[in-house]
Amino acid sequence: MYPVAWAVVERETNDTWKWFIAMLIKDLDINDNGAGWVFISDQQKGLINAMKDYLPNAEHRMCARHIY
């Protein structure tokens, strides 16, 4: 696994996560609401909400380290 993207923001809020996901969609040219894509992340609630709103067809899993 390799990290694809990261960003520095003032605070982790729903708005900053939505901005991050929107930029990721644009930069990676993701189509079909994320169909065929798999994202692994921590359990950040704002990120989970942004994924549901912006990439509803993508598979989103939690990192085993963060689940533990």
Backbone as XML, in Angstrom:
<?xml version="1.0"?>
<chain id="A" units="angstrom">
  <residue number="1" name="MET">
    <atom name="N" x="0.838" y="-1.174" z="0.000"/>
    <atom name="CA" x="0.000" y="0.000" z="0.000"/>
    <atom name="C" x="0.884" y="1.239" z="0.000"/>
  </residue>
  <residue number="2" name="TYR">
    <atom name="N" x="0.427" y="2.234" z="-0.713"/>
    <atom name="CA" x="1.128" y="3.501" z="-0.778"/>
    <atom name="C" x="0.154" y="4.638" z="-0.519"/>
  </residue>
  <residue number="3" name="PRO">
    <atom name="N" x="0.566" y="5.630" z="0.250"/>
    <atom name="CA" x="-0.317" y="6.794" z="0.418"/>
    <atom name="C" x="-0.444" y="7.525" z="-0.914"/>
  </residue>
  <residue number="4" name="VAL">
    <atom name="N" x="-1.647" y="7.932" z="-1.227"/>
    <atom name="CA" x="-1.914" y="8.609" z="-2.494"/>
    <atom name="C" x="-1.885" y="10.119" z="-2.322"/>
  </residue>
  <residue number="5" name="ALA">
    <atom name="N" x="-2.412" y="10.606" z="-1.226"/>
    <atom name="CA" x="-2.521" y="12.056" z="-1.058"/>
    <atom name="C" x="-2.546" y="12.421" z="0.414"/>
  </residue>
  <residue number="6" name="TRP">
    <atom name="N" x="-2.149" y="13.645" z="0.685"/>
    <atom name="CA" x="-2.267" y="14.210" z="2.023"/>
    <atom name="C" x="-2.381" y="15.713" z="1.877"/>
  </residue>
  <residue number="7" name="ALA">
    <atom name="N" x="-2.885" y="16.342" z="2.914"/>
    <atom name="CA" x="-3.071" y="17.798" z="2.879"/>
    <atom name="C" x="-2.888" y="18.360" z="4.277"/>
  </residue>
  <residue number="8" name="VAL">
    <atom name="N" x="-2.539" y="19.630" z="4.339"/>
    <atom name="CA" x="-2.430" y="20.338" z="5.608"/>
    <atom name="C" x="-3.593" y="21.326" z="5.677"/>
  </residue>
  <residue number="9" name="VAL">
    <atom name="N" x="-4.397" y="21.186" z="6.707"/>
    <atom name="CA" x="-5.549" y="22.076" z="6.891"/>
    <atom name="C" x="-5.525" y="22.605" z="8.317"/>
  </residue>
  <residue number="10" name="GLU">
    <atom name="N" x="-6.266" y="23.678" z="8.530"/>
    <atom name="CA" x="-6.304" y="24.281" z="9.859"/>
    <atom name="C" x="-6.947" y="23.349" z="10.885"/>
  </residue>
  <residue number="11" name="ARG">
    <atom name="N" x="-8.067" y="22.728" z="10.498"/>
    <atom name="CA" x="-8.794" y="21.797" z="11.363"/>
    <atom name="C" x="-9.405" y="20.693" z="10.524"/>
  </residue>
  <residue number="12" name="GLU">
    <atom name="N" x="-9.596" y="19.523" z="11.119"/>
    <atom name="CA" x="-10.292" y="18.439" z="10.432"/>
    <atom name="C" x="-11.785" y="18.609" z="10.668"/>
  </residue>
  <residue number="13" name="THR">
    <atom name="N" x="-12.458" y="19.190" z="9.680"/>
    <atom name="CA" x="-13.898" y="19.401" z="9.756"/>
    <atom name="C" x="-14.559" y="18.726" z="8.565"/>
  </residue>
  <residue number="14" name="ASN">
    <atom name="N" x="-15.879" y="18.665" z="8.581"/>
    <atom name="CA" x="-16.595" y="18.102" z="7.434"/>
    <atom name="C" x="-16.267" y="18.867" z="6.155"/>
  </residue>
  <residue number="15" name="ASP">
    <atom name="N" x="-16.181" y="20.193" z="6.258"/>
    <atom name="CA" x="-15.891" y="21.010" z="5.078"/>
    <atom name="C" x="-14.489" y="20.758" z="4.524"/>
  </residue>
  <residue number="16" name="THR">
    <atom name="N" x="-13.492" y="20.639" z="5.404"/>
    <atom name="CA" x="-12.143" y="20.392" z="4.895"/>
    <atom name="C" x="-12.022" y="18.993" z="4.314"/>
  </residue>
  <residue number="17" name="TRP">
    <atom name="N" x="-12.732" y="18.015" z="4.869"/>
    <atom name="CA" x="-12.709" y="16.671" z="4.300"/>
    <atom name="C" x="-13.415" y="16.647" z="2.941"/>
  </residue>
  <residue number="18" name="LYS">
    <atom name="N" x="-14.497" y="17.381" z="2.820"/>
    <atom name="CA" x="-15.186" y="17.443" z="1.520"/>
    <atom name="C" x="-14.295" y="18.108" z="0.475"/>
  </residue>
  <residue number="19" name="TRP">
    <atom name="N" x="-13.581" y="19.166" z="0.877"/>
    <atom name="CA" x="-12.638" y="19.813" z="-0.032"/>
    <atom name="C" x="-11.557" y="18.832" z="-0.465"/>
  </residue>
  <residue number="20" name="PHE">
    <atom name="N" x="-11.010" y="18.081" z="0.498"/>
    <atom name="CA" x="-9.951" y="17.121" z="0.206"/>
    <atom name="C" x="-10.434" y="16.046" z="-0.771"/>
  </residue>
  <residue number="21" name="ILE">
    <atom name="N" x="-11.592" y="15.485" z="-0.514"/>
    <atom name="CA" x="-12.130" y="14.441" z="-1.394"/>
    <atom name="C" x="-12.430" y="15.012" z="-2.782"/>
  </residue>
  <residue number="22" name="ALA">
    <atom name="N" x="-12.964" y="16.226" z="-2.849"/>
    <atom name="CA" x="-13.233" y="16.857" z="-4.151"/>
    <atom name="C" x="-11.939" y="17.031" z="-4.953"/>
  </residue>
  <residue number="23" name="MET">
    <atom name="N" x="-10.859" y="17.461" z="-4.297"/>
    <atom name="CA" x="-9.571" y="17.620" z="-4.984"/>
    <atom name="C" x="-9.005" y="16.269" z="-5.413"/>
  </residue>
  <residue number="24" name="LEU">
    <atom name="N" x="-9.183" y="15.246" z="-4.582"/>
    <atom name="CA" x="-8.721" y="13.907" z="-4.917"/>
    <atom name="C" x="-9.462" y="13.374" z="-6.141"/>
  </residue>
  <residue number="25" name="ILE">
    <atom name="N" x="-10.765" y="13.579" z="-6.186"/>
    <atom name="CA" x="-11.571" y="13.151" z="-7.335"/>
    <atom name="C" x="-11.081" y="13.839" z="-8.607"/>
  </residue>
  <residue number="26" name="LYS">
    <atom name="N" x="-10.834" y="15.122" z="-8.513"/>
    <atom name="CA" x="-10.363" y="15.890" z="-9.671"/>
    <atom name="C" x="-8.978" y="15.424" z="-10.116"/>
  </residue>
  <residue number="27" name="ASP">
    <atom name="N" x="-8.042" y="15.324" z="-9.176"/>
    <atom name="CA" x="-6.665" y="14.975" z="-9.508"/>
    <atom name="C" x="-6.520" y="13.551" z="-10.048"/>
  </residue>
  <residue number="28" name="LEU">
    <atom name="N" x="-7.292" y="12.618" z="-9.515"/>
    <atom name="CA" x="-7.210" y="11.230" z="-9.959"/>
    <atom name="C" x="-8.203" y="10.902" z="-11.070"/>
  </residue>
  <residue number="29" name="ASP">
    <atom name="N" x="-8.993" y="11.899" z="-11.468"/>
    <atom name="CA" x="-9.994" y="11.734" z="-12.528"/>
    <atom name="C" x="-10.917" y="10.544" z="-12.231"/>
  </residue>
  <residue number="30" name="ILE">
    <atom name="N" x="-11.503" y="10.563" z="-11.041"/>
    <atom name="CA" x="-12.394" y="9.491" z="-10.604"/>
    <atom name="C" x="-13.789" y="9.751" z="-11.159"/>
  </residue>
  <residue number="31" name="ASN">
    <atom name="N" x="-14.344" y="8.748" z="-11.825"/>
    <atom name="CA" x="-15.676" y="8.862" z="-12.422"/>
    <atom name="C" x="-16.644" y="7.873" z="-11.783"/>
  </residue>
  <residue number="32" name="ASP">
    <atom name="N" x="-17.881" y="7.939" z="-12.179"/>
    <atom name="CA" x="-18.931" y="7.009" z="-11.720"/>
    <atom name="C" x="-19.063" y="6.968" z="-10.202"/>
  </residue>
  <residue number="33" name="ASN">
    <atom name="N" x="-18.919" y="8.105" z="-9.562"/>
    <atom name="CA" x="-19.052" y="8.206" z="-8.101"/>
    <atom name="C" x="-18.131" y="7.245" z="-7.357"/>
  </residue>
  <residue number="34" name="GLY">
    <atom name="N" x="-16.982" y="6.939" z="-7.971"/>
    <atom name="CA" x="-15.990" y="6.102" z="-7.299"/>
    <atom name="C" x="-16.095" y="4.619" z="-7.579"/>
  </residue>
  <residue number="35" name="ALA">
    <atom name="N" x="-16.971" y="4.199" z="-8.483"/>
    <atom name="CA" x="-17.118" y="2.775" z="-8.788"/>
    <atom name="C" x="-15.764" y="2.200" z="-9.212"/>
  </residue>
  <residue number="36" name="GLY">
    <atom name="N" x="-15.389" y="1.074" z="-8.614"/>
    <atom name="CA" x="-14.132" y="0.418" z="-8.932"/>
    <atom name="C" x="-12.946" y="0.889" z="-8.103"/>
  </residue>
  <residue number="37" name="TRP">
    <atom name="N" x="-13.152" y="1.862" z="-7.234"/>
    <atom name="CA" x="-12.082" y="2.370" z="-6.377"/>
    <atom name="C" x="-12.254" y="1.839" z="-4.959"/>
  </residue>
  <residue number="38" name="VAL">
    <atom name="N" x="-11.140" y="1.612" z="-4.277"/>
    <atom name="CA" x="-11.143" y="1.190" z="-2.871"/>
    <atom name="C" x="-10.270" y="2.165" z="-2.092"/>
  </residue>
  <residue number="39" name="PHE">
    <atom name="N" x="-10.799" y="2.703" z="-1.007"/>
    <atom name="CA" x="-10.075" y="3.631" z="-0.152"/>
    <atom name="C" x="-9.957" y="3.036" z="1.246"/>
  </residue>
  <residue number="40" name="ILE">
    <atom name="N" x="-8.766" y="3.124" z="1.813"/>
    <atom name="CA" x="-8.523" y="2.652" z="3.177"/>
    <atom name="C" x="-8.078" y="3.856" z="3.992"/>
  </residue>
  <residue number="41" name="SER">
    <atom name="N" x="-8.727" y="4.083" z="5.125"/>
    <atom name="CA" x="-8.407" y="5.264" z="5.933"/>
    <atom name="C" x="-8.622" y="4.955" z="7.411"/>
  </residue>
  <residue number="42" name="ASP">
    <atom name="N" x="-8.400" y="5.979" z="8.229"/>
    <atom name="CA" x="-8.698" y="5.846" z="9.648"/>
    <atom name="C" x="-10.197" y="6.086" z="9.855"/>
  </residue>
  <residue number="43" name="GLN">
    <atom name="N" x="-10.619" y="6.163" z="11.078"/>
    <atom name="CA" x="-12.045" y="6.264" z="11.379"/>
    <atom name="C" x="-12.505" y="7.704" z="11.587"/>
  </residue>
  <residue number="44" name="GLN">
    <atom name="N" x="-11.880" y="8.649" z="10.925"/>
    <atom name="CA" x="-12.263" y="10.061" z="11.023"/>
    <atom name="C" x="-13.692" y="10.246" z="10.511"/>
  </residue>
  <residue number="45" name="LYS">
    <atom name="N" x="-14.590" y="10.700" z="11.377"/>
    <atom name="CA" x="-16.007" y="10.821" z="11.018"/>
    <atom name="C" x="-16.238" y="11.772" z="9.852"/>
  </residue>
  <residue number="46" name="GLY">
    <atom name="N" x="-15.509" y="12.877" z="9.798"/>
    <atom name="CA" x="-15.671" y="13.812" z="8.697"/>
    <atom name="C" x="-15.296" y="13.196" z="7.363"/>
  </residue>
  <residue number="47" name="LEU">
    <atom name="N" x="-14.268" y="12.361" z="7.361"/>
    <atom name="CA" x="-13.854" y="11.680" z="6.137"/>
    <atom name="C" x="-14.899" y="10.661" z="5.711"/>
  </residue>
  <residue number="48" name="ILE">
    <atom name="N" x="-15.434" y="9.937" z="6.659"/>
    <atom name="CA" x="-16.472" y="8.947" z="6.340"/>
    <atom name="C" x="-17.669" y="9.640" z="5.711"/>
  </residue>
  <residue number="49" name="ASN">
    <atom name="N" x="-18.089" y="10.777" z="6.257"/>
    <atom name="CA" x="-19.216" y="11.526" z="5.690"/>
    <atom name="C" x="-18.905" y="12.013" z="4.283"/>
  </residue>
  <residue number="50" name="ALA">
    <atom name="N" x="-17.705" y="12.546" z="4.069"/>
    <atom name="CA" x="-17.327" y="13.043" z="2.742"/>
    <atom name="C" x="-17.288" y="11.912" z="1.726"/>
  </residue>
  <residue number="51" name="MET">
    <atom name="N" x="-16.791" y="10.752" z="2.140"/>
    <atom name="CA" x="-16.757" y="9.598" z="1.228"/>
    <atom name="C" x="-18.173" y="9.197" z="0.826"/>
  </residue>
  <residue number="52" name="LYS">
    <atom name="N" x="-19.087" y="9.171" z="1.783"/>
    <atom name="CA" x="-20.476" y="8.809" z="1.479"/>
    <atom name="C" x="-21.124" y="9.814" z="0.536"/>
  </residue>
  <residue number="53" name="ASP">
    <atom name="N" x="-20.819" y="11.096" z="0.706"/>
    <atom name="CA" x="-21.419" y="12.144" z="-0.125"/>
    <atom name="C" x="-20.814" y="12.213" z="-1.521"/>
  </residue>
  <residue number="54" name="TYR">
    <atom name="N" x="-19.490" y="12.124" z="-1.617"/>
    <atom name="CA" x="-18.797" y="12.354" z="-2.882"/>
    <atom name="C" x="-18.474" y="11.079" z="-3.659"/>
  </residue>
  <residue number="55" name="LEU">
    <atom name="N" x="-18.260" y="9.975" z="-2.956"/>
    <atom name="CA" x="-17.875" y="8.715" z="-3.608"/>
    <atom name="C" x="-18.745" y="7.559" z="-3.111"/>
  </residue>
  <residue number="56" name="PRO">
    <atom name="N" x="-20.050" y="7.642" z="-3.328"/>
    <atom name="CA" x="-20.937" y="6.620" z="-2.768"/>
    <atom name="C" x="-20.734" y="5.224" z="-3.358"/>
  </residue>
  <residue number="57" name="ASN">
    <atom name="N" x="-20.180" y="5.122" z="-4.563"/>
    <atom name="CA" x="-19.979" y="3.813" z="-5.189"/>
    <atom name="C" x="-18.603" y="3.221" z="-4.906"/>
  </residue>
  <residue number="58" name="ALA">
    <atom name="N" x="-17.736" y="3.968" z="-4.235"/>
    <atom name="CA" x="-16.403" y="3.457" z="-3.898"/>
    <atom name="C" x="-16.484" y="2.583" z="-2.661"/>
  </residue>
  <residue number="59" name="GLU">
    <atom name="N" x="-15.587" y="1.622" z="-2.593"/>
    <atom name="CA" x="-15.492" y="0.794" z="-1.399"/>
    <atom name="C" x="-14.591" y="1.518" z="-0.410"/>
  </residue>
  <residue number="60" name="HIS">
    <atom name="N" x="-15.037" y="1.656" z="0.820"/>
    <atom name="CA" x="-14.272" y="2.365" z="1.845"/>
    <atom name="C" x="-14.076" y="1.436" z="3.028"/>
  </residue>
  <residue number="61" name="ARG">
    <atom name="N" x="-12.837" y="1.133" z="3.328"/>
    <atom name="CA" x="-12.490" y="0.240" z="4.439"/>
    <atom name="C" x="-11.678" y="0.989" z="5.480"/>
  </residue>
  <residue number="62" name="MET">
    <atom name="N" x="-11.692" y="0.478" z="6.687"/>
    <atom name="CA" x="-10.918" y="1.071" z="7.774"/>
    <atom name="C" x="-9.586" y="0.338" z="7.898"/>
  </residue>
  <residue number="63" name="CYS">
    <atom name="N" x="-8.555" y="1.092" z="8.179"/>
    <atom name="CA" x="-7.225" y="0.551" z="8.386"/>
    <atom name="C" x="-7.247" y="-0.367" z="9.617"/>
  </residue>
  <residue number="64" name="ALA">
    <atom name="N" x="-6.685" y="-1.571" z="9.490"/>
    <atom name="CA" x="-6.705" y="-2.515" z="10.603"/>
    <atom name="C" x="-5.995" y="-1.954" z="11.836"/>
  </residue>
  <residue number="65" name="ARG">
    <atom name="N" x="-4.976" y="-1.167" z="11.622"/>
    <atom name="CA" x="-4.264" y="-0.556" z="12.752"/>
    <atom name="C" x="-5.181" y="0.380" z="13.524"/>
  </residue>
  <residue number="66" name="HIS">
    <atom name="N" x="-6.013" y="1.126" z="12.825"/>
    <atom name="CA" x="-6.908" y="2.074" z="13.502"/>
    <atom name="C" x="-8.118" y="1.366" z="14.118"/>
  </residue>
  <residue number="67" name="ILE">
    <atom name="N" x="-8.513" y="0.241" z="13.576"/>
    <atom name="CA" x="-9.610" y="-0.526" z="14.168"/>
    <atom name="C" x="-9.137" y="-1.131" z="15.490"/>
  </residue>
  <residue number="68" name="TYR">
    <atom name="N" x="-7.883" y="-1.623" z="15.514"/>
    <atom name="CA" x="-7.323" y="-2.227" z="16.711"/>
    <atom name="C" x="-7.288" y="-1.224" z="17.835"/>
  </residue>
</chain>
